[in-house]
Amino acid sequence: MMDIIKLNAIAFNQTFQPPMQDVTKTAEQLLDIWHYVDAIPFVDFDGFTLGDVAYVYLNPTGLYQHILIATEDQNVFLVVVIDVLNKGIYGHHLLNLIELYGLAEESE
């Protein structure tokens, strides 16, 4: 059984370092994230519905890959954080740019 780890803002931010490199078009799949995503409790989605992978970012140290899964709001993503060296899932975080930056809600 895998550990499902919801990262709080502090833990998530420790894996995020600008400039994050957009590797969406070039990233190789390190592991299948969908078994992990399927095991995340619905309460962690804050009422949002998940879509497909929208973006993949690599932090400057190369230690963490952020896989952003789209929701019905273009400013809200479920981020699955991959530990690149150990090829394992570090955890997940609901990245809500509306709350973070005071943006208006926008449906696709």
N, C-alpha and C positions, 0 to 999 in steps of 0.2 A: 504494500500500500504506500502511495506517495504522500509526502507532506504537502498540504495546501497552506501556503503562507501568505496572508494578506499583509502587505507592507504598508506601514503608516507613512506619512509624508516625510518624516525624518529618514527612515530606512530607505525609502525610494530615492530621495534626493542624494543619498550617499552613492548611488549607482549612476547618477546623472551629473555629468560634468560638461559644460560648454567648452568648445563647440562639439555637439553631438554630430556624428557623421551619418548622413542619409545613405544607407546601403541597401535600400529597398530593391533596387534593380540588380544589384550584384551579390547580395548575401546568399550564402549557401545555407540550406536548412541544417541546423546543428542537431535538432531533435524534433520529434512530433509533439507539439504543444497541446493538441486538441484533447487528449485524455486528461491532462491537467485542467484545461479550461472547463471541460464537462464536469469535473469534480468540484469546481468552485461553487460555494453556496450562493443561491440567487440573491440573497440579501446584499452580497458584495457588489452587485451591479447597480444598486440604488434605483431600481425600476427601469433601467435602460436595457434594450435588447441588443445582443451582439450580432455583428455581421462578419465580414471577412477581414483578413489581415490588410491593413491600409498602408502601414509604413514599418520599416525596420531601421533602427538607428544603432550605431555602435559608439560607445563612449571613447574619449581620446586615448585612454590607457589600453583599450582593447579587451578589458576584463568583463564588460557587461554589454549585452545586446538587449535592446528594448524592442519588443514586438508589439506594435500598436494595433489592436483590433477595433475596428470601427463600431459605432453604435448608430442609432437613427439620428443622433445629433452630431453634426460635423465637428463639434468642439469637445466631444467626450469620447474617450478611448479607454478600453481595458488594456493596460500594459502588462505583458508577461516579460519579466526580467530573467534573462538567461545568463548564468555564470559560464562564460566562454571557456575558461581553462578546464573546469570540471565537467563541461558539457551537461549541465544540470539546470533545473529551474530554480532560481533564487527566490522567486515569489511573484506576486501580482499586485497591481495598484490601479484603482480607477482614477484616471487622469481627467479631471473635470475642469477644462479651461474656462468655462463659464464662471465657476466659483473662484478659481485661482486668479483670473484676471478681470473679473467683473464683466465678461462678455454677455451679450444677449443670446438667448436660446435660439438655435436655428435648426430646423428639421431639413433633411436632405430632400 
